[in-house]
Amino acid sequence: MRSVQDALYNWLTIKVVAEARPDDNAAQETYELFDSMLKEDHGITSVVIEKREEMYLITYDMQGITKSTRFPTELIDCYLDQMNREPEKFQNYPK
């Protein structure tokens, strides 16, 4: 993943799913993959997430500099919302 913005978007989206589905091994493994990409590929540490009504606010350290970005909640939550609406399409893969 080339851009930090894309990496954070994907990381946050799967983090929301993994937290909502703690017994889903595939979700947990995917989260771990994206988390390691943030750290190893982009040098990101100390991520803080603040969910507000309309936005997720993300504050993070990247190579010693504190930065922030935001994503609309509907953009981040849409995948989990779809999983909840159509659970038959999203099998849970426990360990």
PyMOL CGO cylinders between C-alpha atoms (Angstrom):
from pymol import cmd
from pymol.cgo import CYLINDER

trace = [
    CYLINDER, 0.00, 0.00, 0.00, 1.61, 3.21, -1.08, 0.3, 1, 1, 1, 1, 1, 1,
    CYLINDER, 1.61, 3.21, -1.08, -0.24, 6.01, 0.65, 0.3, 1, 1, 1, 1, 1, 1,
    CYLINDER, -0.24, 6.01, 0.65, -0.49, 6.45, 4.39, 0.3, 1, 1, 1, 1, 1, 1,
    CYLINDER, -0.49, 6.45, 4.39, -4.11, 7.58, 3.96, 0.3, 1, 1, 1, 1, 1, 1,
    CYLINDER, -4.11, 7.58, 3.96, -5.02, 4.31, 2.20, 0.3, 1, 1, 1, 1, 1, 1,
    CYLINDER, -5.02, 4.31, 2.20, -3.15, 2.25, 4.79, 0.3, 1, 1, 1, 1, 1, 1,
    CYLINDER, -3.15, 2.25, 4.79, -4.95, 3.98, 7.66, 0.3, 1, 1, 1, 1, 1, 1,
    CYLINDER, -4.95, 3.98, 7.66, -8.32, 3.63, 5.95, 0.3, 1, 1, 1, 1, 1, 1,
    CYLINDER, -8.32, 3.63, 5.95, -7.87, -0.11, 5.42, 0.3, 1, 1, 1, 1, 1, 1,
    CYLINDER, -7.87, -0.11, 5.42, -6.42, -0.60, 8.90, 0.3, 1, 1, 1, 1, 1, 1,
    CYLINDER, -6.42, -0.60, 8.90, -9.31, 1.22, 10.58, 0.3, 1, 1, 1, 1, 1, 1,
    CYLINDER, -9.31, 1.22, 10.58, -11.96, -0.56, 8.51, 0.3, 1, 1, 1, 1, 1, 1,
    CYLINDER, -11.96, -0.56, 8.51, -10.67, -4.01, 9.43, 0.3, 1, 1, 1, 1, 1, 1,
    CYLINDER, -10.67, -4.01, 9.43, -10.05, -2.94, 13.04, 0.3, 1, 1, 1, 1, 1, 1,
    CYLINDER, -10.05, -2.94, 13.04, -13.75, -2.06, 13.36, 0.3, 1, 1, 1, 1, 1, 1,
    CYLINDER, -13.75, -2.06, 13.36, -14.68, -5.46, 11.91, 0.3, 1, 1, 1, 1, 1, 1,
    CYLINDER, -14.68, -5.46, 11.91, -12.17, -7.37, 14.07, 0.3, 1, 1, 1, 1, 1, 1,
    CYLINDER, -12.17, -7.37, 14.07, -13.43, -5.67, 17.24, 0.3, 1, 1, 1, 1, 1, 1,
    CYLINDER, -13.43, -5.67, 17.24, -17.04, -6.48, 16.34, 0.3, 1, 1, 1, 1, 1, 1,
    CYLINDER, -17.04, -6.48, 16.34, -16.15, -10.11, 15.49, 0.3, 1, 1, 1, 1, 1, 1,
    CYLINDER, -16.15, -10.11, 15.49, -13.55, -11.18, 18.06, 0.3, 1, 1, 1, 1, 1, 1,
    CYLINDER, -13.55, -11.18, 18.06, -14.08, -14.89, 17.29, 0.3, 1, 1, 1, 1, 1, 1,
    CYLINDER, -14.08, -14.89, 17.29, -13.52, -14.45, 13.55, 0.3, 1, 1, 1, 1, 1, 1,
    CYLINDER, -13.52, -14.45, 13.55, -9.99, -15.68, 12.94, 0.3, 1, 1, 1, 1, 1, 1,
    CYLINDER, -9.99, -15.68, 12.94, -9.89, -14.28, 9.39, 0.3, 1, 1, 1, 1, 1, 1,
    CYLINDER, -9.89, -14.28, 9.39, -10.79, -10.81, 10.64, 0.3, 1, 1, 1, 1, 1, 1,
    CYLINDER, -10.79, -10.81, 10.64, -8.16, -11.01, 13.39, 0.3, 1, 1, 1, 1, 1, 1,
    CYLINDER, -8.16, -11.01, 13.39, -5.44, -12.16, 11.00, 0.3, 1, 1, 1, 1, 1, 1,
    CYLINDER, -5.44, -12.16, 11.00, -6.33, -9.46, 8.48, 0.3, 1, 1, 1, 1, 1, 1,
    CYLINDER, -6.33, -9.46, 8.48, -6.21, -6.82, 11.20, 0.3, 1, 1, 1, 1, 1, 1,
    CYLINDER, -6.21, -6.82, 11.20, -2.76, -8.06, 12.28, 0.3, 1, 1, 1, 1, 1, 1,
    CYLINDER, -2.76, -8.06, 12.28, -1.56, -7.86, 8.66, 0.3, 1, 1, 1, 1, 1, 1,
    CYLINDER, -1.56, -7.86, 8.66, -2.72, -4.25, 8.25, 0.3, 1, 1, 1, 1, 1, 1,
    CYLINDER, -2.72, -4.25, 8.25, -1.39, -3.31, 11.68, 0.3, 1, 1, 1, 1, 1, 1,
    CYLINDER, -1.39, -3.31, 11.68, 2.06, -4.62, 10.77, 0.3, 1, 1, 1, 1, 1, 1,
    CYLINDER, 2.06, -4.62, 10.77, 1.91, -2.75, 7.45, 0.3, 1, 1, 1, 1, 1, 1,
    CYLINDER, 1.91, -2.75, 7.45, 1.28, 0.52, 9.31, 0.3, 1, 1, 1, 1, 1, 1,
    CYLINDER, 1.28, 0.52, 9.31, 4.26, -0.10, 11.56, 0.3, 1, 1, 1, 1, 1, 1,
    CYLINDER, 4.26, -0.10, 11.56, 6.72, -1.64, 9.13, 0.3, 1, 1, 1, 1, 1, 1,
    CYLINDER, 6.72, -1.64, 9.13, 5.91, 0.09, 5.83, 0.3, 1, 1, 1, 1, 1, 1,
    CYLINDER, 5.91, 0.09, 5.83, 5.00, 3.53, 7.14, 0.3, 1, 1, 1, 1, 1, 1,
    CYLINDER, 5.00, 3.53, 7.14, 6.70, 3.76, 10.55, 0.3, 1, 1, 1, 1, 1, 1,
    CYLINDER, 6.70, 3.76, 10.55, 3.41, 4.55, 12.30, 0.3, 1, 1, 1, 1, 1, 1,
    CYLINDER, 3.41, 4.55, 12.30, 3.13, 4.21, 16.07, 0.3, 1, 1, 1, 1, 1, 1,
    CYLINDER, 3.13, 4.21, 16.07, 0.88, 5.43, 18.88, 0.3, 1, 1, 1, 1, 1, 1,
    CYLINDER, 0.88, 5.43, 18.88, -2.41, 5.43, 16.99, 0.3, 1, 1, 1, 1, 1, 1,
    CYLINDER, -2.41, 5.43, 16.99, -5.33, 7.01, 18.85, 0.3, 1, 1, 1, 1, 1, 1,
    CYLINDER, -5.33, 7.01, 18.85, -8.87, 6.68, 17.50, 0.3, 1, 1, 1, 1, 1, 1,
    CYLINDER, -8.87, 6.68, 17.50, -11.70, 8.98, 18.49, 0.3, 1, 1, 1, 1, 1, 1,
    CYLINDER, -11.70, 8.98, 18.49, -15.10, 8.13, 17.06, 0.3, 1, 1, 1, 1, 1, 1,
    CYLINDER, -15.10, 8.13, 17.06, -17.46, 11.04, 16.79, 0.3, 1, 1, 1, 1, 1, 1,
    CYLINDER, -17.46, 11.04, 16.79, -20.95, 11.08, 15.34, 0.3, 1, 1, 1, 1, 1, 1,
    CYLINDER, -20.95, 11.08, 15.34, -19.84, 11.80, 11.78, 0.3, 1, 1, 1, 1, 1, 1,
    CYLINDER, -19.84, 11.80, 11.78, -16.10, 11.15, 11.78, 0.3, 1, 1, 1, 1, 1, 1,
    CYLINDER, -16.10, 11.15, 11.78, -13.35, 8.91, 13.03, 0.3, 1, 1, 1, 1, 1, 1,
    CYLINDER, -13.35, 8.91, 13.03, -10.44, 11.11, 14.09, 0.3, 1, 1, 1, 1, 1, 1,
    CYLINDER, -10.44, 11.11, 14.09, -7.09, 9.37, 13.95, 0.3, 1, 1, 1, 1, 1, 1,
    CYLINDER, -7.09, 9.37, 13.95, -3.98, 10.78, 15.61, 0.3, 1, 1, 1, 1, 1, 1,
    CYLINDER, -3.98, 10.78, 15.61, -0.71, 8.94, 15.08, 0.3, 1, 1, 1, 1, 1, 1,
    CYLINDER, -0.71, 8.94, 15.08, 3.03, 9.29, 15.24, 0.3, 1, 1, 1, 1, 1, 1,
    CYLINDER, 3.03, 9.29, 15.24, 4.90, 8.74, 12.01, 0.3, 1, 1, 1, 1, 1, 1,
    CYLINDER, 4.90, 8.74, 12.01, 8.65, 8.76, 12.19, 0.3, 1, 1, 1, 1, 1, 1,
    CYLINDER, 8.65, 8.76, 12.19, 8.57, 10.93, 15.29, 0.3, 1, 1, 1, 1, 1, 1,
    CYLINDER, 8.57, 10.93, 15.29, 6.03, 13.46, 14.02, 0.3, 1, 1, 1, 1, 1, 1,
    CYLINDER, 6.03, 13.46, 14.02, 2.44, 13.58, 15.33, 0.3, 1, 1, 1, 1, 1, 1,
    CYLINDER, 2.44, 13.58, 15.33, -0.12, 13.73, 12.54, 0.3, 1, 1, 1, 1, 1, 1,
    CYLINDER, -0.12, 13.73, 12.54, -3.86, 13.34, 12.23, 0.3, 1, 1, 1, 1, 1, 1,
    CYLINDER, -3.86, 13.34, 12.23, -6.47, 12.47, 9.69, 0.3, 1, 1, 1, 1, 1, 1,
    CYLINDER, -6.47, 12.47, 9.69, -10.17, 11.74, 9.65, 0.3, 1, 1, 1, 1, 1, 1,
    CYLINDER, -10.17, 11.74, 9.65, -12.62, 9.47, 7.89, 0.3, 1, 1, 1, 1, 1, 1,
    CYLINDER, -12.62, 9.47, 7.89, -16.42, 9.66, 7.68, 0.3, 1, 1, 1, 1, 1, 1,
    CYLINDER, -16.42, 9.66, 7.68, -17.99, 7.04, 9.97, 0.3, 1, 1, 1, 1, 1, 1,
    CYLINDER, -17.99, 7.04, 9.97, -20.26, 5.80, 7.19, 0.3, 1, 1, 1, 1, 1, 1,
    CYLINDER, -20.26, 5.80, 7.19, -17.21, 5.10, 5.01, 0.3, 1, 1, 1, 1, 1, 1,
    CYLINDER, -17.21, 5.10, 5.01, -15.45, 3.09, 7.73, 0.3, 1, 1, 1, 1, 1, 1,
    CYLINDER, -15.45, 3.09, 7.73, -18.52, 1.33, 9.11, 0.3, 1, 1, 1, 1, 1, 1,
    CYLINDER, -18.52, 1.33, 9.11, -20.09, 0.37, 5.76, 0.3, 1, 1, 1, 1, 1, 1,
    CYLINDER, -20.09, 0.37, 5.76, -18.31, -2.98, 5.53, 0.3, 1, 1, 1, 1, 1, 1,
    CYLINDER, -18.31, -2.98, 5.53, -19.37, -4.04, 9.03, 0.3, 1, 1, 1, 1, 1, 1,
    CYLINDER, -19.37, -4.04, 9.03, -22.88, -2.75, 8.36, 0.3, 1, 1, 1, 1, 1, 1,
    CYLINDER, -22.88, -2.75, 8.36, -23.05, -4.92, 5.24, 0.3, 1, 1, 1, 1, 1, 1,
    CYLINDER, -23.05, -4.92, 5.24, -21.80, -7.93, 7.21, 0.3, 1, 1, 1, 1, 1, 1,
    CYLINDER, -21.80, -7.93, 7.21, -24.53, -7.38, 9.79, 0.3, 1, 1, 1, 1, 1, 1,
    CYLINDER, -24.53, -7.38, 9.79, -27.24, -6.98, 7.12, 0.3, 1, 1, 1, 1, 1, 1,
    CYLINDER, -27.24, -6.98, 7.12, -26.21, -10.09, 5.20, 0.3, 1, 1, 1, 1, 1, 1,
    CYLINDER, -26.21, -10.09, 5.20, -24.48, -12.45, 7.65, 0.3, 1, 1, 1, 1, 1, 1,
    CYLINDER, -24.48, -12.45, 7.65, -25.00, -15.43, 5.36, 0.3, 1, 1, 1, 1, 1, 1,
    CYLINDER, -25.00, -15.43, 5.36, -22.48, -13.88, 2.94, 0.3, 1, 1, 1, 1, 1, 1,
    CYLINDER, -22.48, -13.88, 2.94, -19.80, -13.36, 5.58, 0.3, 1, 1, 1, 1, 1, 1,
    CYLINDER, -19.80, -13.36, 5.58, -18.99, -16.61, 7.27, 0.3, 1, 1, 1, 1, 1, 1,
    CYLINDER, -18.99, -16.61, 7.27, -17.21, -16.42, 10.60, 0.3, 1, 1, 1, 1, 1, 1,
    CYLINDER, -17.21, -16.42, 10.60, -13.91, -18.31, 10.55, 0.3, 1, 1, 1, 1, 1, 1,
    CYLINDER, -13.91, -18.31, 10.55, -13.10, -19.26, 14.13, 0.3, 1, 1, 1, 1, 1, 1,
    CYLINDER, -13.10, -19.26, 14.13, -9.77, -20.84, 15.06, 0.3, 1, 1, 1, 1, 1, 1,
]
cmd.load_cgo(trace, "trace")
